[in-house]
Amino acid sequence: MKPIVILGAGPAGAAVALGLRRLGYPVTLVSDWRRFAALEGVSQRVLEALRGAGLESALAQALHPSQRQVAWNGEEHAQNVEYLLDRPAFDRGLRDALHEAGVTLIEGRVRAVQSTVLGHRVQVEGAEALAASFLVEARGRQAPALDKALRRGLAAGLRGPETVSLLNRWQGPGGTAASAVYSLEDGWAWMARRADGQCYWQLTLDVASARLPDKSRLLAYCRQRRQASALAREFFAGGEEQQLQLHARSSTAILSPQVCGANWLRVGDAAMAVDPLSGNGIFQSLSSALQAPAVINTLLQRPQRAALAQRFHGQRVEQLFLRFARIGRDFYAAEQRWPEQAFWQARRGWPDPQPAHAAADFAALRIERAPVLRDGLVDEADVVITPDQPLGIWHVQGVELAPLLRRLRSQGAAQALAVLGPEQDRQIRSWLLTQGYRP
């Protein structure tokens, strides 16, 4: 099996590493571990995705359930439980899971990567250079552009409005765990409080219109913005802000112009980084990473399918990016109080006017040949294209949909569904109803 090197040990890099180990590949993972003790709010769907990626053990000591409050467009309401994920504890769990799976871990900063069609040479600070037949780039938003030519070719429509997030962390008095998100005239903020008194407040603004002070005055600026918000004052309930820290980062939505080659792959935020209002970043990172082991396996073991594998990865990354971007656009559009403000103007119509979820139309269903995942490889099969799934659906509950659709159109529902077992029949009928089918 050919050696594979993964750069970055976040959820995306870890998920790819574990998937490759299950396929029998020797994997080396290089990571410069996180220096800022961040906290992230995640949903039940994110937890299920992490468990599906084999990362359940990493969650054991990292979760803090909390009630989430939302103040948007002049209305306030409580949403479902949000789980506060402590990233330092979670990252330690990731390392433990990787060790247990037999992944070789190298801690250090990547100094340079030289790539050719024959392989890659990775120079790591404080370690010997690594040789790899295949390279996975999973270093998040900070992953270098592939080359200057590709960077110049990045279409304007695949880079969102320039956005910055300022995250403050401090130690406050203990209390009940909680989280909240609220809109502002020039942006929005997310805040969280753990039971042990760890407090987090993140302000997201438009780079062009924010008029931020210089770095030396950013902490004072953030404190002033918190104190000016009645919601933030009530949420944190006073108390001294001890060990106050600041971390500034880009939150601009970016789709990489190319995410797969013959001997390399980009996953997670290195492939597509979305606006934080579109949903949880961990879920989006995993969305592109879970398919990567099969894509890599195909590129290495079935080079005659290389174009198919690259098409599979590229199309799915792009469609995921656009779907998440449209979800974020709709959240921005729901805030109607400041229509003339630059922050909201730039985001309520980007990336396009297409709906995040297309309306069901059974008559529009069609069958096409498309790449699918089969037995750990990218293969080709007949799939059903729907308005909401332009890349197609291969099967539901183990039932291939293309033959089923052909039977429905030629025989009718009674005969077409007669071959199914009780549970398959129930699932297929439910899916057909969601597609607008009426027998």
Secondary structure, 3 states (H helix, E strand, C coil): CCCEEEECCCHHHHHHHHHHHHCCCCEEEEECCCCCCCEEEECHHHHHHHHHCCCHHHHCCCEEEEEEEEEECCEEEEEEEEEEEEHHHHHHHHHHHHHHCCCEEEECCEEEEEEECCEEEEEECCCCCEEECEEEECCHHHCCCCCHHHHHCCCHHHECCCEEEEEEEEECCCCCCEEEEEEECCEEEEEEECCCCEEEEEEEEECCCCCCCCHHHHHHHHHHHHHCCHHHHHHHCCCCCEEEEEEEEECCCEECCCCECCCEEECHHHCEECCHHHCCHHHHHHHHHCCHHHHHHHHHHCHHHHHHHHHHHHHHHHHHHHHHHHHHHHHHHHCCCCCCCHHHHHHCCCCCCCCCCCCCCHHHCEEEEEEEEECCEEEEEEEEEECCEEEEECEECCEEHHHHHHHHHHHCHHHHCCCCCHHHHHHHHHHHHHCCCCC
